[in-house]
Amino acid sequence: MNDQAISAGGRAWVKGVRDAIPLLGGYIPVAISFGLIANQSGFSSWEAIIISLVIYAGASQFLFVGMVASGAPLWLVVVMTLLINARHLVYAPNLAPWLTGNRWWFWLMHGLTDQVFALAHTRLPALPSSERLGWFTGAMLLAWFSWVGGTALGAFAGQELTGRWPLLNDVMPFALPALFVVLLAPRFTSWLWAAALGCAIVVALLFAANGLPNVAIPVAALLGAAVFFVMQSNTRAEV
């Protein structure tokens, strides 16, 4: 029985890694950009890698190196970083029902990113309970290592890469938004999801257009979720 459990766990890891492979197309280019920008902001290559290992928060890392380089006080850097990551207050409770049966789930939340959440929120409910932790671990580790590896590549070789192929400067920042479009597109086959996502997109664009990009994501996520649950409740009531 134990051998079977170990075998199932190993297969779950492989599934998680395989399902997360498409994320690399968005992670690595943006991570290369971060490594390059961190160098240009006065951080050493190893410091850039440590930031990606420890903070691992995408937009927050760009904000962190920019504010530190500009001489902003540490308390302000911390507050702004926490504000950007406030959306995780929405993410984690949505995954907790699928992972809290294992004592390691709390520590694995370090690997929770926007893209990993979107993928896990779709895949975890469809997996047997014995495979969920292994799947999440495999997906999370591949995403994390790809981000750190991309940072290392950008920090050590970014100048040479962009010097040889200048177009990379324009292409790399677009990789992550394009990845989100790929993850969201299948949801638009349902009118309920289309309405909720459409609401979230419009709200996020309005906040961003009015100079409030840091609160755009958490507010849009909350309003989109509210629209989804209200419409779902109304549909059930009519039935």
HELIX and SHEET records of a PDB file:
HELIX    1   1 ASN A    2  ALA A   20  1                                  19    
HELIX    2   2 ILE A   21  LEU A   23  5                                   3    
HELIX    3   3 LEU A   24  GLN A   40  1                                  17    
HELIX    4   4 SER A   45  VAL A   54  1                                  10    
HELIX    5   5 ALA A   59  ALA A   69  1                                  11    
HELIX    6   6 LEU A   74  ILE A   84  1                                  11    
HELIX    7   7 ASN A   85  ARG A   87  5                                   3    
HELIX    8   8 HIS A   88  LEU A   99  1                                  12    
HELIX    9   9 TRP A  105  LEU A  108  1                                   4    
HELIX   10  10 MET A  109  GLY A  111  5                                   3    
HELIX   11  11 ASP A  114  ARG A  123  1                                  10    
HELIX   12  12 LEU A  124  ALA A  126  5                                   3    
HELIX   13  13 SER A  129  ARG A  164  1                                  36    
HELIX   14  14 LEU A  168  LEU A  184  1                                  17    
HELIX   15  15 ALA A  185  THR A  189  5                                   5    
HELIX   16  16 TRP A  191  ALA A  209  1                                  19    
HELIX   17  17 PRO A  213  GLU A  238  1                                  26    
END                                                                             
